């Protein structure tokens, strides 16, 4: 039979817990109780056909009635006479609901967290109301969260590294591991003037709240020995912070950007040129180097949909950048070395040339083969040398 059982009733209450509704009601947000639960009960036909089952069902409900109240109705039957059948189930209090699912202790702990927060940082109460179950998960560390929020309120946009926050029991790994929660708390507790609204997400955490971030770096090689920066004969493979790199204004005429480290290291000598190790999506480390806009830039990536997506992204910073060895002729000449692109890109790219867009369309539509990919390191070295001759 599909009549509601005590387990079904507990499941309904558990669902309210899982949605955070019971804990929110603990904060006085809304009056839930008395609360009527859903009850599916037998009709007169089922009473006649399965009288013994109905009696057992009534007994089961009665056995569990410690936490809920049963309201019955009289069901008259021409043979069985009048019978009292449960028609409504009510839970009269929050305490009964919590006891029904064994959550009284958890609720008491949450109430303690609410009290502590109201006493020390009442501006964070909306967060507890919105995320009560998450608050419980963090209960053991909640005083640390309150400490950190209080510290930042006293040191707006401190311009120090997270490692330099000096609070008992708090370390930088704790802060880094909980940037999502802390960000939501900071947004509630800090004045808008102390928040950089243009930075968001885990990557923008430090900038958003005024901490120093790990500096971006630029790795490059000088391809013309006459322009060597260091007074040594060794290979000029150099890594600098973005700020230092931006201030160089190197005397090169051409800049190559490649995504593969071996290609970066093996890039041959080129007159008045340099090569930058791109390492995938993201060119913020180059954005401040305004002198690059006065140089010829060539990007060499994989011939696949993501390679063109990265090229498209680069042109957001450097619109005049040209592609290198990312053409259909190169792709077809290396057919035996094609691989499979795991998750092809399909979005529209707005910064490609007509020829690049045509090849991108071929790749994302599969007209040349399914998920075709030619990784840049598979291209013959002589192809690179020949291409450099015409740059």
C-alpha positions as CSV (number, residue, x, y, z in Angstrom):
1,X,0.0,0.0,0.0
2,X,1.2,3.6,-0.7
3,X,-0.2,5.1,2.5
4,X,2.1,7.4,4.4
5,X,4.3,5.7,6.9
6,X,6.2,7.1,9.9
7,X,9.4,6.9,7.8
8,X,7.7,9.1,5.1
9,X,6.8,11.6,7.7
10,X,10.4,11.7,9.0
11,X,11.5,12.2,5.4
12,X,9.3,15.2,5.0
13,X,10.8,16.8,8.2
14,X,14.3,15.8,7.0
15,X,13.7,17.7,3.8
16,X,12.9,20.8,5.7
17,X,16.2,20.4,7.6
18,X,18.1,19.8,4.4
19,X,16.8,23.0,2.9
20,X,17.8,24.9,6.0
21,X,14.2,25.9,6.8
22,X,14.2,24.4,10.3
23,X,17.3,26.2,11.3
24,X,16.1,29.5,9.7
25,X,12.9,29.2,11.8
26,X,15.1,28.9,14.8
27,X,16.3,32.4,14.1
28,X,12.7,33.6,14.2
29,X,12.4,34.3,10.5
30,X,9.0,32.7,10.0
31,X,6.4,30.9,12.1
32,X,6.3,27.3,10.7
33,X,4.5,25.6,13.5
34,X,2.1,24.1,13.9
35,X,3.0,22.4,10.6
36,X,0.8,20.1,8.7
37,X,2.6,17.2,7.0
38,X,1.4,15.4,3.8
39,X,-0.6,12.3,4.6
40,X,-1.9,9.7,2.2
41,X,-4.5,7.6,3.9
42,X,-6.9,4.7,2.9
43,X,-10.3,5.3,1.4
44,X,-13.5,3.4,2.2
45,X,-12.9,0.9,-0.5
46,X,-9.4,0.1,0.8
47,X,-10.8,0.0,4.3
48,X,-13.2,-2.8,3.2
49,X,-10.8,-4.7,1.1
50,X,-7.7,-4.5,3.4
51,X,-9.1,-3.9,6.8
52,X,-6.3,-5.8,8.5
53,X,-3.7,-3.7,6.6
54,X,-5.4,-0.5,7.6
55,X,-5.4,-1.4,11.3
56,X,-1.7,-2.2,11.1
57,X,-1.1,1.1,9.4
58,X,-3.0,3.0,12.1
59,X,-1.0,1.2,14.7
60,X,2.3,2.1,13.0
61,X,1.3,5.8,12.9
62,X,0.2,5.7,16.5
63,X,3.6,4.2,17.6
64,X,5.4,7.1,16.0
65,X,3.1,9.8,17.4
66,X,5.6,10.8,20.0
67,X,6.7,13.7,17.8
68,X,3.5,14.5,15.8
69,X,-0.2,14.9,16.4
70,X,-2.7,12.7,14.6
71,X,-6.1,14.1,13.6
72,X,-8.6,11.5,12.7
73,X,-11.9,11.5,10.8
74,X,-14.8,9.1,11.0
75,X,-15.2,6.8,8.1
76,X,-18.6,5.1,7.9
77,X,-18.9,1.7,6.2
78,X,-22.1,-0.2,5.7
79,X,-20.5,-3.4,6.9
80,X,-17.6,-2.4,9.1
81,X,-19.5,0.5,10.7
82,X,-17.7,3.7,12.0
83,X,-14.0,3.7,12.1
84,X,-11.5,6.5,13.1
85,X,-9.0,6.9,10.3
86,X,-6.0,9.3,10.5
87,X,-6.7,12.2,8.1
88,X,-4.1,14.9,9.2
89,X,-0.6,14.8,10.7
90,X,0.6,17.9,12.5
91,X,4.0,18.8,14.2
92,X,3.2,21.4,16.8
93,X,6.7,22.8,17.6
94,X,10.2,23.2,16.2
95,X,11.5,21.1,19.1
96,X,9.2,18.2,18.1
97,X,10.4,18.5,14.5
98,X,14.1,18.5,15.5
99,X,13.5,15.5,17.9
100,X,11.8,13.6,15.1
101,X,14.9,13.6,13.0
102,X,17.5,13.6,15.8
103,X,18.7,17.1,15.2
104,X,18.2,18.7,18.6
105,X,21.9,18.8,19.4
106,X,22.8,20.3,16.0
107,X,20.1,22.9,16.5
108,X,21.5,23.9,19.9
109,X,24.9,24.2,18.4
110,X,23.6,26.5,15.6
111,X,21.7,28.6,18.2
112,X,25.0,29.1,20.0
113,X,26.7,30.2,16.8
114,X,23.8,32.7,16.2
115,X,24.2,34.1,19.7
116,X,27.9,34.4,19.3
117,X,27.6,36.2,16.0
118,X,24.9,38.5,17.2
119,X,27.1,39.5,20.1
120,X,30.3,40.1,18.1
121,X,29.4,40.6,14.4
122,X,25.6,41.1,14.0
123,X,26.2,42.3,10.4
124,X,26.9,38.7,9.5
125,X,23.5,37.3,10.7
126,X,22.1,37.4,7.1
127,X,24.8,35.0,6.1
128,X,23.8,32.5,8.8
129,X,20.2,32.9,7.9
130,X,21.0,32.2,4.2
131,X,23.5,29.3,4.9
132,X,22.6,27.7,8.2
133,X,23.8,24.2,7.3
134,X,27.1,25.6,6.0
135,X,27.4,27.5,9.3
136,X,27.0,24.2,11.1
137,X,29.7,22.6,9.0
138,X,32.1,25.4,9.9
139,X,31.1,25.5,13.6
140,X,34.5,24.4,14.9
141,X,36.2,27.2,13.1
142,X,33.5,29.9,13.3
143,X,35.3,32.0,15.9
144,X,38.2,32.2,13.5
145,X,35.9,33.5,10.8
146,X,34.7,36.2,13.2
147,X,38.3,37.1,14.1
148,X,39.3,37.5,10.5
149,X,36.3,39.7,9.6
150,X,37.0,41.8,12.7
151,X,40.6,42.2,11.8
152,X,39.9,43.3,8.3
153,X,37.3,45.8,9.5
154,X,40.2,47.4,11.5
155,X,42.7,47.1,8.6
156,X,40.8,48.1,5.5
157,X,42.7,47.2,2.3
158,X,45.9,46.4,4.2
159,X,48.2,45.8,1.2
160,X,49.9,42.9,2.8
161,X,50.1,39.2,1.9
162,X,47.6,36.8,3.6
163,X,50.6,35.2,5.2
164,X,51.2,38.4,7.2
165,X,47.8,38.3,9.0
166,X,48.7,37.7,12.6
167,X,45.8,36.2,14.5
168,X,45.8,33.4,17.1
169,X,44.9,30.1,15.5
170,X,44.6,31.6,12.0
171,X,47.1,30.8,9.2
172,X,47.2,31.7,5.6
173,X,46.2,28.2,4.5
174,X,43.0,28.5,6.4
175,X,42.2,31.7,4.7
176,X,43.0,30.4,1.3
177,X,41.0,27.3,1.8
178,X,37.9,29.3,2.8
179,X,38.1,32.3,0.4
180,X,34.6,31.6,-0.8
181,X,33.0,31.9,2.6
182,X,35.3,34.8,3.7
183,X,34.5,36.7,0.5
184,X,30.7,36.5,1.3
185,X,31.3,37.6,4.9
186,X,33.6,40.4,3.9
187,X,31.0,41.7,1.4
188,X,28.5,42.0,4.3
189,X,30.9,43.4,6.8
190,X,33.0,45.9,4.9
191,X,32.1,49.3,3.5
192,X,31.8,49.4,-0.3
193,X,34.8,51.7,-0.5
194,X,37.0,48.9,0.8
195,X,35.9,46.4,-1.9
196,X,37.1,46.4,-5.5
197,X,33.9,45.3,-7.2
198,X,35.8,44.6,-10.4
199,X,37.6,41.6,-8.9
200,X,35.7,38.4,-8.2
201,X,36.1,34.7,-7.7
202,X,38.9,32.9,-6.0
203,X,41.5,34.4,-8.4
204,X,40.3,37.9,-7.6
205,X,40.1,37.5,-3.8
206,X,43.2,39.4,-2.8
207,X,42.6,42.3,-5.2
208,X,39.0,42.6,-4.1
209,X,39.8,43.1,-0.5
210,X,43.1,44.9,-0.8
211,X,45.6,42.1,-0.1
212,X,48.8,41.7,-2.0
213,X,48.6,38.9,-4.5
214,X,51.3,36.5,-5.7
215,X,52.8,38.5,-8.6
216,X,52.2,37.3,-12.1
217,X,55.4,36.5,-13.9
218,X,56.6,36.6,-17.5
219,X,59.1,34.0,-18.8
220,X,60.9,34.9,-22.0
221,X,64.1,34.2,-24.0
222,X,66.1,36.8,-26.0
223,X,66.5,35.3,-29.5
224,X,69.2,37.8,-30.7
225,X,72.5,37.4,-28.9
226,X,73.3,41.0,-29.5
227,X,70.4,42.0,-27.3
228,X,71.3,39.7,-24.4
229,X,70.2,41.2,-21.0
230,X,72.7,39.2,-18.9
231,X,76.5,39.3,-19.3
232,X,76.8,35.6,-19.7
233,X,77.0,33.3,-22.7
234,X,74.3,30.9,-21.4
235,X,70.8,30.9,-22.8
236,X,68.9,34.0,-21.9
237,X,65.9,32.2,-20.3
238,X,64.5,34.8,-17.9
239,X,61.5,35.1,-15.6
240,X,60.4,38.5,-14.2
241,X,57.4,39.8,-12.4
242,X,54.9,41.5,-14.6
243,X,55.7,44.9,-13.2
244,X,59.4,44.6,-13.9
245,X,58.8,43.2,-17.4
246,X,56.4,46.0,-18.2
247,X,59.2,48.5,-17.5
248,X,61.8,46.9,-19.7
249,X,61.0,48.3,-23.2
250,X,63.3,45.8,-24.8
251,X,65.0,46.8,-28.1
252,X,63.3,43.9,-30.0
253,X,61.2,44.3,-33.1
254,X,59.4,41.0,-33.1
255,X,57.8,39.1,-30.2
256,X,56.8,35.4,-30.5
257,X,54.4,33.8,-28.0
258,X,54.3,30.0,-27.8
259,X,52.3,27.7,-25.6
260,X,54.6,24.7,-25.5
261,X,57.6,24.8,-23.2
262,X,59.9,22.7,-25.4
263,X,59.0,24.9,-28.4
264,X,59.8,27.9,-26.2
265,X,63.2,26.4,-25.2
266,X,64.1,25.2,-28.7
267,X,63.0,28.4,-30.5
268,X,65.9,29.3,-32.9
269,X,67.8,32.5,-33.0
270,X,65.9,35.4,-34.7
271,X,67.3,38.8,-35.4
272,X,66.0,41.5,-32.9
273,X,63.4,39.1,-31.5
274,X,62.3,37.4,-28.3
275,X,59.9,34.5,-27.4
276,X,57.5,34.5,-24.5
277,X,56.2,31.3,-22.8
278,X,52.4,31.7,-22.9
279,X,51.3,28.7,-20.9
280,X,47.6,28.7,-21.9
281,X,44.7,31.0,-21.3
282,X,45.3,34.3,-19.7
283,X,47.5,37.2,-20.8
284,X,47.1,39.6,-17.8
285,X,50.8,39.2,-17.1
286,X,51.5,41.1,-20.4
287,X,48.7,43.7,-20.3
288,X,50.8,46.3,-18.5
289,X,53.7,46.0,-21.0
290,X,52.5,48.9,-23.2
291,X,55.7,48.8,-25.2
292,X,54.6,45.4,-26.7
293,X,52.0,47.3,-28.7
294,X,54.9,48.8,-30.7
295,X,56.2,45.4,-31.6
296,X,55.2,42.8,-34.2
297,X,53.6,39.9,-32.2
298,X,53.2,36.4,-33.5
299,X,51.2,33.8,-31.6
300,X,52.0,30.1,-32.1
301,X,49.5,27.7,-30.5
302,X,48.0,24.3,-31.2
303,X,45.9,23.9,-34.3
304,X,42.7,23.0,-32.5
305,X,39.6,24.9,-31.3
306,X,41.2,25.9,-28.0
307,X,44.3,27.1,-29.8
308,X,42.2,29.6,-31.7
309,X,40.2,30.5,-28.6
310,X,43.5,31.4,-26.9
311,X,44.6,33.5,-30.0
312,X,41.2,35.2,-29.8
313,X,41.8,36.0,-26.1
314,X,45.3,37.4,-26.8
315,X,43.8,39.8,-29.3
316,X,41.7,41.3,-26.6
317,X,45.0,42.7,-25.3
318,X,47.0,42.9,-28.6
319,X,44.6,43.3,-31.5
320,X,47.3,43.3,-34.1
321,X,48.9,40.0,-33.0
322,X,49.3,37.5,-36.0
323,X,49.1,33.8,-35.8
324,X,52.1,31.6,-36.7
325,X,51.8,28.1,-38.2
326,X,48.1,27.9,-37.4
327,X,46.8,27.5,-41.0
328,X,45.1,24.8,-43.0
329,X,48.2,24.1,-45.1
330,X,50.3,23.2,-42.0
331,X,47.5,21.1,-40.6
332,X,47.0,19.0,-43.7
333,X,50.7,18.6,-44.2
334,X,50.9,16.9,-40.8
335,X,47.9,14.7,-41.1
336,X,49.7,11.6,-39.8
337,X,50.5,13.4,-36.6
338,X,46.9,14.5,-35.8
339,X,45.6,13.8,-32.3
340,X,42.2,14.1,-30.7
341,X,41.1,17.2,-28.9
342,X,39.4,16.1,-25.6
343,X,36.7,18.8,-25.3
344,X,36.5,21.0,-28.4
345,X,35.4,24.6,-28.0
346,X,32.2,25.7,-29.9
347,X,31.7,29.3,-29.0
348,X,31.8,32.1,-31.5
349,X,35.2,33.8,-31.7
350,X,35.0,37.4,-32.8
351,X,38.7,38.3,-33.2
352,X,39.9,35.8,-35.8
353,X,40.8,36.7,-39.4
354,X,38.7,35.2,-42.2
355,X,41.1,32.4,-42.9
356,X,41.5,31.6,-39.2
357,X,37.7,31.6,-38.7
358,X,37.3,29.2,-41.6
359,X,39.7,26.7,-40.1
360,X,38.1,27.1,-36.7
361,X,34.8,26.4,-38.2
362,X,36.2,23.3,-39.9
363,X,37.6,22.1,-36.6
364,X,34.5,22.7,-34.4
365,X,32.1,21.2,-37.0
366,X,34.3,18.1,-37.6
367,X,34.4,18.6,-41.3
368,X,38.1,17.6,-41.4
369,X,37.6,14.7,-39.0
370,X,36.3,14.2,-35.5
371,X,37.9,16.4,-32.9
372,X,41.0,17.0,-35.0
373,X,44.1,18.4,-33.1
374,X,47.6,19.2,-34.2
375,X,49.8,20.0,-31.2
376,X,52.4,22.6,-32.0
377,X,55.3,20.4,-30.9
378,X,54.4,17.9,-33.6
379,X,55.1,20.3,-36.4
380,X,58.4,19.7,-38.1
381,X,61.2,22.0,-37.0
382,X,62.0,23.0,-40.6
383,X,58.4,24.2,-41.0
384,X,59.1,26.6,-38.1
385,X,62.5,27.7,-39.6
386,X,60.8,28.3,-43.0
387,X,58.0,30.3,-41.4
388,X,60.3,32.5,-39.5
389,X,62.1,33.4,-42.7
390,X,59.0,35.1,-43.9
391,X,58.0,36.9,-40.7
